Amino acid sequence: MNLKMLKRSSLALAKATEYIGKLMTAKFPYYNNQENRIKFKKRPILIIGVEKKQFPCDVTVLPVSKVSHKRHIHPEFDVEVSGNKCKQLKLHHSPSYIRTHKIATVHSSDIGHTIISDMRTIDKELFDHIKASHHKFVKNILFQ
């Protein structure tokens, strides 16, 4: 059994709902100007929702980014994670930002098999703050 088949079989046995609050990586497409083609990058994500109770399914995620230019940081909806919290959550860049206004849906087959950390367990207060920020953003979209 190759790695991809093993990954599929282990995810198929896992309860998707147990992944909510986990920091993992997911493949995202981007256009490579030098090669004139679409390529993929692994990026850290926070899982906030799942389509079904079991994999495979679509997964709702928030990207985690280092945000190179301060002007791109949204003061209300980019939640900063820095210092010891970055270390606890095993994030490589400090500060990192949970981008609560950059919601994405990815298929479970595009999510890496390694859990970086479990934010719900490590810092429930931070997870709840991110959840509240995301809900506020969604509410603002719906009622503009």
C-alpha positions as CSV (number, residue, x, y, z in Angstrom):
1,M,0.0,0.0,0.0
2,N,1.5,3.4,-1.0
3,L,1.4,6.5,1.2
4,K,-1.5,8.0,-0.6
5,M,-3.6,4.9,-0.2
6,L,-2.6,4.6,3.4
7,K,-3.6,8.3,4.0
8,R,-6.9,7.7,2.3
9,S,-7.7,4.7,4.4
10,S,-6.7,6.3,7.7
11,L,-8.7,9.4,7.0
12,A,-11.6,7.3,5.9
13,L,-11.6,5.7,9.4
14,A,-11.3,9.0,11.2
15,K,-14.2,11.1,12.5
16,A,-14.0,14.4,10.6
17,T,-15.5,16.3,13.5
18,E,-12.5,15.4,15.7
19,Y,-10.3,17.5,13.4
20,I,-12.1,20.8,14.3
21,G,-9.6,23.0,16.1
22,K,-6.5,21.3,14.6
23,L,-3.7,23.1,12.9
24,M,-2.6,21.1,9.8
25,T,-1.4,21.9,6.3
26,A,-3.4,21.9,3.1
27,K,-2.5,22.2,-0.6
28,F,-3.5,25.5,-2.2
29,P,-3.2,26.4,-5.9
30,Y,-1.2,29.4,-7.1
31,Y,-0.1,30.6,-10.5
32,N,3.6,30.4,-11.1
33,N,4.5,33.3,-13.5
34,Q,8.0,31.9,-14.2
35,E,6.6,28.5,-15.3
36,N,3.3,29.9,-16.7
37,R,1.3,27.2,-14.9
38,I,-0.6,26.5,-11.8
39,K,1.3,24.9,-9.0
40,F,0.5,24.0,-5.4
41,K,1.9,25.0,-2.0
42,K,1.4,23.5,1.4
43,R,0.1,26.1,3.8
44,P,-0.9,25.9,7.5
45,I,-4.6,26.0,8.2
46,L,-6.9,25.9,11.2
47,I,-9.9,23.6,10.7
48,I,-13.1,25.2,11.7
49,G,-15.8,23.0,10.1
50,V,-16.5,19.8,8.3
51,E,-19.2,18.8,5.8
52,K,-19.8,15.4,7.2
53,K,-19.0,13.4,10.3
54,Q,-16.6,11.0,8.4
55,F,-13.9,11.6,5.8
56,P,-13.7,12.0,2.9
57,C,-15.5,15.4,2.8
58,D,-15.1,19.1,2.3
59,V,-13.4,20.9,5.2
60,T,-13.8,24.6,6.1
61,V,-10.5,26.2,7.1
62,L,-8.9,29.5,8.0
63,P,-5.4,30.1,6.6
64,V,-2.5,30.8,8.9
65,S,0.0,33.3,7.5
66,K,3.1,35.2,8.4
67,V,1.8,38.4,6.5
68,S,5.0,40.0,5.2
69,H,3.6,43.5,4.8
70,K,1.8,45.2,7.8
71,R,-0.5,47.0,5.4
72,H,-2.1,43.7,4.5
73,I,-3.0,42.9,8.2
74,H,-6.7,43.5,8.9
75,P,-6.9,45.1,12.3
76,E,-10.2,43.4,13.2
77,F,-10.1,40.0,11.5
78,D,-6.4,38.9,11.5
79,V,-5.8,37.3,14.9
80,E,-2.1,37.6,15.8
81,V,-0.4,34.6,17.4
82,S,3.1,35.4,18.6
83,G,5.9,34.5,21.1
84,N,5.2,31.5,23.4
85,K,1.8,30.8,21.8
86,C,3.5,30.3,18.4
87,K,5.9,27.8,20.1
88,Q,3.1,26.0,21.9
89,L,1.1,25.7,18.7
90,K,4.3,24.7,16.7
91,L,3.9,27.6,14.2
92,H,7.2,28.3,12.4
93,H,6.8,32.1,12.1
94,S,6.2,34.6,14.9
95,P,4.0,36.5,14.6
96,S,1.6,34.4,12.6
97,Y,-2.0,35.5,11.8
98,I,-5.1,33.4,11.8
99,R,-7.0,35.0,8.9
100,T,-10.6,34.8,10.1
101,H,-11.9,36.7,7.0
102,K,-10.1,34.4,4.4
103,I,-12.4,31.4,4.7
104,A,-11.6,28.5,2.4
105,T,-13.1,25.1,1.6
106,V,-10.7,22.3,0.8
107,H,-11.3,18.6,0.2
108,S,-9.9,16.3,2.9
109,S,-7.7,14.7,0.3
110,D,-5.8,18.0,0.0
111,I,-5.1,18.1,3.8
112,G,-1.8,16.7,5.1
113,H,-1.8,13.7,7.4
114,T,0.1,15.3,10.2
115,I,-1.5,17.4,12.9
116,I,0.7,20.3,13.7
117,S,-1.1,21.0,17.0
118,D,-4.6,21.1,18.6
119,M,-5.5,24.7,19.3
120,R,-8.7,23.7,21.1
121,T,-6.6,21.8,23.7
122,I,-3.6,24.0,23.9
123,D,-5.3,27.4,24.0
124,K,-9.1,27.2,24.1
125,E,-9.3,30.9,24.9
126,L,-7.5,31.7,21.6
127,F,-9.6,29.3,19.7
128,D,-12.8,30.8,21.1
129,H,-11.5,34.3,20.2
130,I,-10.8,33.2,16.6
131,K,-14.3,31.6,16.4
132,A,-15.9,34.9,17.6
133,S,-13.9,36.9,15.2
134,H,-14.9,34.6,12.3
135,H,-18.6,34.8,13.3
136,K,-18.4,38.6,13.5
137,F,-17.0,38.7,10.0
138,V,-19.6,36.3,8.6
139,K,-22.4,38.3,10.3
140,N,-21.0,41.5,8.7
141,I,-21.1,39.9,5.3
142,L,-24.7,38.7,5.7
143,F,-26.1,42.0,7.1
144,Q,-24.4,44.7,5.1
